Amino acid sequence: MNLNPGLAFTALRRHHRTLAGIFDQAVVGIGNLAVGLMVLRASTKEEYGLYSLCYMTLIVLNGFSNALFVAQLTVSYHDRPADLRNAFAASLLCGQLLFSVSLALAGLALAVLLPDSILSPDMRPLLIVAVLACPVVMAHDFVRGYFFLVERTTSAIALDLILIVGWFTGTVGLGSGPMPSQSLAALAAFGLAALTSVGLGLALSRLPLRAGWHSAIGVVATVWDQGRWALGGTAITALQNQGHVYLLGWLGSAKEIAELNAARMLMMPMGLVIIGVGRTLVPAMARQAAEGRFAEMRRDARLTLVGVLLVIGLYSMVMLIGEDVFIARVLGKSYEGIAPLVALWMVILLLQAIDANLSAVMQVAKRFRELMLINVWTVVPVLLGVVPMILLYGAEGNLVALAAGYAGITLLLWRAARRAVADLEKNASAAGQSRDDLVRAGGLPAAGPSRR
């Protein structure tokens, strides 16, 4: 059998990137789980419910930053000339810092000025710490995304190790010292650990930040055409993914939020696998699309999806079969009986894995507007359906309505992604034909040997 060394090396690099992304998210997942369990076991259900809401708010705000800056960096970086790519990344990072500081100041004003009748006094300090952590958490995600994009996976993983170790040790130290509660200690430690990792990441990246400040507004303006749709899509997705939790808190109680998030915590490693695969899959497919390797792009997307679905299915089976160990002993006896919630989160994660894979294709094709519209068409029915389901069935009804929404998104994304890939191939073919015509007419030199 003949083995092509070039193909073998390419396959090895591709699998290395994917495994690195999964390992990175495994590190993040273990840290999240460890800190989450520490807060859960040191808190009442009501206290843990409030912590979950504030941590979730921080993650939602970080999602807006990722849509406007990290996603645009990922899909546009390789479109720039090689000598201008790092300047482009530095300008986007500076733009993100301006955005995140402004967002944090606005959030801080709301957290301080809202009356007790709207914002619970117990929740106010948690929310203040969460919004103050926003700029460094967002910067951490940007620098990590940059390292994955330029295939410096070791640096990306190192940043996350520093974040997780600092978060865990800081939670222990602050919780046993100056902080009045473990939940407040966890949020404060998260921000301090992110600050430390960002400082190291910026030093390792050597991005030209001084020059980046001068062109930050202009560069952000150039990606705004797609970024605004990505931002809108993220807002709609946040409504669908997190809006049901706020509705549960409004129509139900902090105790039900605690049970919902405790079940999600057990399944969280699989959610982080989906994110980790996406962090490496999107940059790889963006490069493949830029180089016209569409068959390879489709194959990688399919194989990655099959692997993720198998991992989620096996993990879920183990979790449900051993529910006595994983629920009663890990979470505590007060959380016994949440196995139905765990099973529903399993269904949602399987649908999320499919949606994330199809969304990656849409991002590479720069169909951000279409992505947003797909979410718009589904979010309203989901949120309207969540209300009676919560009133009738509580947290379980909440998740059933959410799963139905994801099933609708899956069908719409599947059709849209097929069209997007077909259009990419058509446009690439037309561009190649135009270049060939110019070469034959003497307007362009013939292409040299491929360096791929």
PyMOL commands that set and color helices and strands:
alter all, ss='L'
color gray80, all
select helices_A, chain A and resi 5-41+45-79+82-113+124-149+153-175+182-205+209-251+254-290+294-321+323-331+333-335+339-364+368-441
alter helices_A, ss='H'
color red, helices_A
deselect
rebuild
show_as cartoon
